[in-house]
Structures are given as C-alpha cells and as structure tokens.
Amino acid sequence: MKRTTALFACIAAIGVLAAFTENSLFSQTIPVARVHKVQGTDVIISGKIGENLTMGVPVYVETESGIVVLQVYYPMQTMGKCRVVKGSIGVIRPGMGVFRGRGPQKAEGSTVQGKVRVIGGMSFVFVRAGEFLMGSPEGDGNDSEHPQHRVRVDGFSIGLHEVSQEQFKAVMNDSPSYFIGENLPVEKVTWDEAMEFCRRFGARYGVKARLPYEAEWEYACRAGSTTKYYWGDDLDLGFCWYEQNATGETQSCARRDPNAFGLYDLSGNVWEWCMDWYAADYYAAAPEKNPRGPAKGTERVMRGGAWTCGADDLRSATRSGEAPASRYTSIGFRVVIE
C-alpha cells in the first residue's frame, strides 16, 4: 500500500471561484505573518507559524519593487526562518505582511481551462478534449507505466479538489474518516462508497456523476505537461503533500498551488479512486481513444499518491491498485461530471 501527505485549511469551493479576478488568480488581503527582521540571508517572520505554515511552504511579501517569494525552512510556533527564492532580500522591511503562496499570478499563466460549474457546493472544472502521452518513457518509472502511449480523451468536468468531509457528509449524512475536519479530504472510503456518493450526488442534482477514468485523471493531472511532476522534474513542496512535509495526517483541500488547469491536490494528500480495474500490463493493449481499463479484475486503480507516500508516488504517471473494499486513511476520491 503506497501513501503520502498534505497541509492547511481548505479554500471553500465558492470562495475559490470568487477569488478569481481579471488580473490575478487569487485575491488575498489577510497576511498569515509579518516580517520581524532581516538577518543576513534569512528573513525572520512572526505570527502563528506553527498553526499556519510548515517547512517548505512558499510565502511572499509585496514590496514597492515587486513580489519577493520566500520559503519557510525552519518553522517554530510563533516565528519562522525563510530563504528568498525569488526577488531581492534588500527590499524587505520589518512589519511587511507575509502572504501564503507565490503571489498573484497572471491569468494567462495559470488559468482554469473552460467553464467552472458549482453544483451542490462542489466546484467542477471543465477540461477540454485532447490527447497526451500517458505513462512514463522507457527507462523511467515502474513497469506498469509502460509502454508510454498516445491517448485521446473526450471533454469532461472534474472536481476542483478531492471531495472534502463536509461535501461527503452533505450527501451521505456521515463520514468514515479517521482525521476529522470539514475541509479535510474524506478518507477511509471504499471504492463502492465513492461510487455510491456519485450516484446519490447525481440523482440529487440531475447530473451524471462518476469517478474519473484513469486516462482522464492523468490527462487532467498533467495539464499539458510532459515532466515527471505536473510542475516540473524536481520536487516542489509548494504543490504537494507527502511524507516529508505533512504532519503525519491529511491536510485541508486546495492549500497547495494548482496545476495549469487550476486543479488542486493531484499530487499527495490522499490517493484517488478511479473507475478502472487495475492491471499492471494494461498499457500494452490499451485503446488510443477513451481507454476504460480491463473488463475485469480484483483491484481498482488509484492515482496521485498520499500523505504517507514518498516522492516517487507523486509523479503524474504513478499507478497503484487496491481491492474495492479497502479502507485506508490515505484513500479518498474526486468526482467527474459528464
């Protein structure tokens, strides 16, 4: 069983949509900390660091000369040491506000593809039809990720982030999760329970809801990228939660940076159930258009890694499988609307 990590309190779906503006992806006015002092090459920030920020988290300061991006490398309860990763330390002054993230981004650089629909308190991002190379190139990845092959998928709408406990309970009236929090991803959910959620959600709101097929999931995850991770070939803690930067538990939804389609938490936090049966050798015979997995099997596909996992499980091409009745604190799901 593979696993991983994740962090923070969730941006509620409607809050995320309201934050989109003409010039930036998010509008943020409340700082999470303040600059205490600049000490050599370190920026010391003060605030409730232990509650809001952990090691590796990106933060930024707005100065008259522009945005300066920092990375927390030594968090404490009320103070934290940061290194500058973009911009000049010389323009930072004590008292300046420190905000979570890498600063406002131009819409052209990180835009939600297609329309965003809010249904039953859940946000869905439309992903246009297209094609991509699925799997890993020869010499990279695991055997089950070969051969790398071209796949074409039809358009679909997919959850902005994994289903939260609040969203799950609104439909199912209860949550099986071990870690408790409305904005935490639901976990300890079986494949059948995830499918039942989709069935009830679809019936309540008059839509066809289901889990994503594996090819849809990887297409949405990659968001046009061909690198190891959807942000590049090197691990970047600003995008993911895994064993080295989580606190031994799941983390709130949508608190890491999104991919190029505007989707959150596709690397880490919880594994995500897919529709397909799992077979390690499926790629050798998979059709080019809208592959749906083997006709039968004993395990269902899971994607994305989790809060218990190592960095290798966070790769866009990583595949795993579990029995449909499996119930772990590292397994959740997101929903697709046709």
N, C-alpha and C positions, 0 to 999 in steps of 0.2 A: 504494500500500500504506500503510494507516494503522498507527500504532503507539502505545506508552505505557510506564509504569514501575511498580515495586513494591519492597517492602522487608521485612527481618528474617528470623529463623529460625522455621520453622513449628511451630504447636501441633499435635502429632500428634493424629489424629482421636480416639483413645480418651482422650487427655489432655484434649481439649476437653470431651468428654462427662463425664468425671469431675469437671471443674471446675464444672459446674452445681450450684448449691446452692439451698436453699429461698428464700433472701433475696437472692441476687446471681447475676449471670450468670457471673462468674468469681471464683475464689478465688486470690489472688496473695499470696505471703508473702516472696518474694525481691526486694529493690529492685534496680533497674538502675543507680541512682546515689544520692548523698546530697547534701543541701543543704550547700553550702560557706559561703555567706553571702548576705545580702540587701543589695543595693547600689542605693539609690534605688528605681526601679520594676522593677529586674531581680532575678531570683533566679539566683544562680550555683550550678550543680550540679557535682559531681565524680564521676568514675567512668570507665569505658571508653566514653566518649561516642562516639568515632569508630567503635567497633565495634557499638554497640547503638542509637544514636539519630541521626537526621539532621534537617535543617531542616524545620520544620513538624510534627514528631511531637508528639502530645499526651502529657503525663505528669501524674501527680498526686501530691499529698502528703496524707497523713492526719494531721489535727491534732485537738486536743480540741474545736475549734469546728466540725469537719466537713472535707469534702474540698475541697482547693484544686487546681484544674486549671491546668496550665501548658502553654505551647507553646514548644518549642525554636526559637529564631530565629537563634542563632549557635553552631553545634556546633564543637567542637575535639576533639583527640584524647582528652584527659583531663578537660576542663572544658567547660561549655556555659552559654550565657546563655538565660534563659527569661523570657517575659512571662506575667503572670497573665491567664487568660481567664475564670475563674470562681472566686469566693471572694475572701477578703481576704488581701493580702500581709502584713498585720500579725500574723497568727497563725503565720507560718512561722518556724522557728528552725533555726540551723545543726545539722547532724547528723541531721535528719529524713530518713527513707527516701523515695526518689523511685521511683514505680512507673510502668510503661508503661500507657497508656490514659487513660480519663477517670474511673476509679474504679468501684467496684461499682455495678451498675445493678439496679433493681427488676425482677423478672421480668415484671411487667405492661408495662414499657416496652420491653423487647427480648427477647421470649420466642421460643423455637423453636416454630414452628407445627406442631402434630401430633407424631407419633412420630419419633424418631430411631433408625434402624437401622444397626448396624455389620455390614458384610458384607465379608469378605476384607480387613480392615484399613482399609476405607473407610467413612466416615460419610455417611448419606443422610438428608436432612430431608424429611419428608412435607409437601407443600403441598396444602392442600385445594382442591377445585374452586371456581371462582368466575369473575367477569367483571371486566373493566377496559377502560380506553380505551387502545388501542395506537397508537403513533405520536406525532407532535407536532401541536399545534394550529396552525391556519392562521397564517402569519406567523412561526412558529418552526421551527427545524430545517432539514433538507435535503428536497429534492423527494421522495426515496424514502421519507420518513417520513409522507407524506400520501396520501390523507386520513386524519386520525385517525378511528378507528372502534372500535366496541364489539366485544369478543371474549370468548367464554366458553370456558374450558378445563376438562377433567376433572382430577381429582386425580392427583398423581404424586410420586415421591420423587426429589430431586435432590442431587447431591454437595454436601457442606458447603463445599467449595472446589474449585478446579481440581485435576485429577489431578497428583500430585507424581511426581517421578522415581522415588522409592522404590516408590510404588504401581504405576507403569508397568512397572518392571523386574520386580516380583514376578509379573506376568502375562506379559510379553513377553520377559523374560530380558535385555533390553538397553534402552538409551535413546539416541535420536538427538540429545539436547540438546547445545547448544553450551556453555551455562553449566552447570557441574557442581555438584550438591548434592542430597542425598537429599530435602530438604524444599523445594527449588525446584520450580516447576511444570515439567512436561515441556514442551518446545517443539521446534521443527523437526519437528513431527509432521504428516503429511499427513492429509487427511480420511479416506482409506482406512485408514490405520494406526490412527486413532482408532476407526473402526468395527470394525476387527479386534480392538482391545483390548476393546471392548464385547462382541463375540461370544465371545471366549475367557473373559472375566470371567463372563459369563452362563452359559456352559457349565460352568465350574468350580464355581460356587456355586448353580446351579439357579435363576437368576432371568432375567428378560427385561431386558437392559441395552441401552441405546442412547444416542445423543446427544439433547439436548433439541431439540424443535421451536422455531422462532424465537418463536412466541407464548408457549410455556411459559417460555422463557428471560426474555422481557421481563416476564411476569407475576411470576415469581419474583424478578427484579431489583427491580421497583417495590415489591413487598411492600406494596401498598395506597397507595403514594404517587402523586401526580399532578404532582410537581415535575420540574424539569429533571434533577436527580440524585436518587437514592433517599433522600438525606438532606436535600434542600432545593434552592433555586435558586442558591445560592452555592457555589463550590468550597470543599471542606473536606479538607485534606490528611490528616486523621485516618481517612478512609475509602478512599483511593485511592493508587495509584502511577502516575505519568506522567512525562513528560519533564523536568519541573521539580523533582521531588522524589526521583527514583530516581537511582541512581549509574551510569547507563549500562548496566544489566543487569537481569535478572529478580530478584525478591525472594521470600523464603520465603513459603509459603502461610499465610493466616489471621493475619497480623500487623497488619492494619488493622481498624478497627471493622466489625462486621457490620451488615447491614440488619435491618429489623424482623422478618424471618423467621429470623434467625440465620445467614444465608449470608454468606460472605466472598469478597472479591476479584472482585466483579462489575463493578467499575469499575477498569480498568487491570490491570497486571502482564502478562497475555497475552490476546490475542484468543481467543475460544472458538468452535470449530466448532459449527454447528447442523446438524440433519438436512436442512433445506430447500435446494432450489435457490434461487438468488438472482435476483430480477427487480426492477428499480427501480420498476416500475409495478404490482407485485403487489397492493398495498393497495386499489387501485380495484375489484378483483374478488374480494377475499378473502372466504371464508365467515365467518359470525359464530361458528360453533362449531368448535373444534379445527382451525384452519387448518393446512394441511400444506405450503404453498408451491406453486409451479408444478409441473406434471407433468414438466418437463424444463428443462435449462439448461446453461450452461457453467461456472458458478461456484456454490459453496456459501456459504451465509450464515455470517458471523462476527459476533459481538457482543462488546461490553464494552470495546473499546479495549485498549491495551497500554503497556508501559514506554517505548515510543518515541513515543507519541501526545501531542497537545495536549489541552487541557481539553475541547474540543468533542466529541472522540471518547469521552469518559467518560460522556456523557449516556445515560440509560436507553433512549432511543428510537433512538440511533445505529445505523445498519445499514451493513454492508460485505460484500463478497463477494470470494472468491478461487477460483482453479482448484483442484479437489480435490487435485491433485498438488503444490500449493505447499508449500514447506518453508522457514519463516522462524523466526528466534529470537523472534519476537513472537506466534506462534500456538501455542495449546495447546487444552485442552478440559476439560469436566466431564461427568459421566455421569448419566443418568436411569435409574431403576428403575421399571418399571411394576408 
